[in-house]
Structures are given as C-alpha cells and as structure tokens.
Amino acid sequence: MTEPSPTEHHHAHVVVHPVTSDGVGRQFRRVDILGTQVGKAYTLQDVTEFCRRAGLDTLDFEAYDLVQWIGGGPDVWEQMS
C-alpha cells in the first residue's frame, strides 16, 4: 500500500502525518481535521485534544475510515533512522 502524496485528498476525518522534526530536536506529527491543519502533536494526547476541540471527542483511533495514520500508527512518535 502506498501513502498518498501531500497534495492528495484524504477521506478520513482526521489525518495524522508522519513524524518530522521541528528543527530544535523535538519531533511531532502534523494533524489535519476535516481538511484543515489544526496543529502539531507531540503525543497521542495532543491528537486527542485536537479531536476534542473539533467535537470529535468519542473518535475511535483504530477506525481507519475516520482516522488515517501516515507513517505509523498511534504508537509511533519518533522518526525511524
């Protein structure tokens, strides 16, 4: 399975992008909700908070039709070497 390009449309309500570095050593995953970038998640709790603020507080992170994890699932928070 190939990952969509950054410009490709996502069908999930929440898209969690691959881990990247902020340039000062902290790693995060960009989070989009309903097509809008909502912030940088440094932990799964950050994703949970973004979802809560968007009114998706009962979202099942394992429901792949609702949440798309690119570059690893909810347990991946560090770049692979």
N, C-alpha and C positions, 0 to 999 in steps of 0.2 A: 504494500500500500504506500503510495506516495503522499507527501504532505502538500497541501495547497500552497501556491505562491502567495506572497504578502498582498498582492492585489486581487486575489481570487475571493469571491464571495463565500462566506461561511453560512451554513444553515442552522448552526446551533445558536441558542440564546446567549451563551457565554463561551468565549474563546480565550483560552489561556495559552499564550505563545511560549516558545522555547526560552530557556534560561539565557540571560545575557548579563553582561557586567555594566555597572553604571560609571565605570572609569575610575572609581576610587576604591575598588575592591569588593564592593557589595554586589551580590548577584540577585536578580529579580526576574519575574515573568510578567510581561505586559498582559493586561486583562482588558478585553472588549466585551461589552454587554449590549446586545441588540444593535451591533454595528458601530458602537461608539466606544472609543478608548476611554476607560474610566480610571486607569492608574497602573502603578507598579506594585505587584505583590511580591513580598519578600518571604511570605509563609502562606500556608493554606488558610490560616485565619484571616489574612488580608483578602483573599478571594471571597471568603465567607462574608466579610464585612461589605465588600463592594456589592455582592449579591443582595445582602440585606437592605442596603441603601436604595437599590433598584427595585425593591419589592419582591425579590425572589428568595426570601429567607427560608423557604422549605425545599429548595432545589437539591436534587439528588446528584452529587458529583459523579456518580457512576452511570448516570443516564446519558449515554453518548449522543442521543438525539438532541439533548438540551445543552450539554457541556462538551466542548471539543478541546482536548488536551493535545497540543502540538509539541513534540519534542519530549514526551514523557508524561506520565500520569500525575496524579495529585501528590505522589511521594517524591517527585523529582524537583529539587530546589538548588542543585549545583550543576555547573557545566561539567560535562564529561571531558576528560583530557584525551 
